Amino acid sequence: MHMCELVFPASVQVTEQTIDVSGLTLRQQDYYRDLFWELVAVYGRAQKSRVIIGFAGPTGAGKSVVTNLFKEFARQAHLPFAFEVITIDAYHFPNQYLLSHSYAGQPLKQVKGRFDTYDVAILVRDLKAFAAGATVAFPEYSRKLHDPVPDRLSVAAPAALLLVEGLWLLADQGGWAEVRPRLDFCYFIESDTERTREAVIRRHMNGGRTREDAARHYEAVDGRNSDLVRQTRLKADKTIPPYYLI
């Protein structure tokens, strides 16, 4: 396949938020261009029309930014197959469910993002259907509603590469062991804990939390999740560095 010149965007759209990527160095930009073409090569080597590639890693590692950057590259590259991105956040149980269900006396809403706050069975069902060639209407996550929105992304193309990003793709708890076998290839994005902490707190503040509440949520949920997620990295096919360490 002809490797056209890819123009690096100044920003990418991630769940209704604009993320500035204009500060990346030329070396970082080249790294992600090369990684995009590596994804295209993974698709070709799979020798099938529907391929699923995962991007796992701790909260704030850049999974959403990287996968949506690749979607922009795919638009420029005019690939002979569809290229779509979904996030496991879209498979969160709705807030109404999380408020009405608890674990150890604590409403699940207070630990939203933990492995047991997702409808993993539906995610597995959708991945199976996609791999089988069916038309699948994937949900999307709204940062404005802070809830999943069902049936927002319909994929019908016979040939398609699906990127799936999320914390728990390589985990075993709560039914997640059913996900890894559905991934034809999976990357794990490393992260620096201190840099990640500040980035995640800022993201929570952009979503409406006070800094105090955002920091509390990070310590109670995000930080603990990230520690567990890092233990799954050996199940990935390839580990890649966070953009700021390239």
Order of alpha helices (4+ residues) and beta strands (2+ residues): beta-beta-alpha-beta-alpha-beta-alpha-beta-beta-alpha-beta-beta-beta-beta-alpha-alpha-alpha-beta
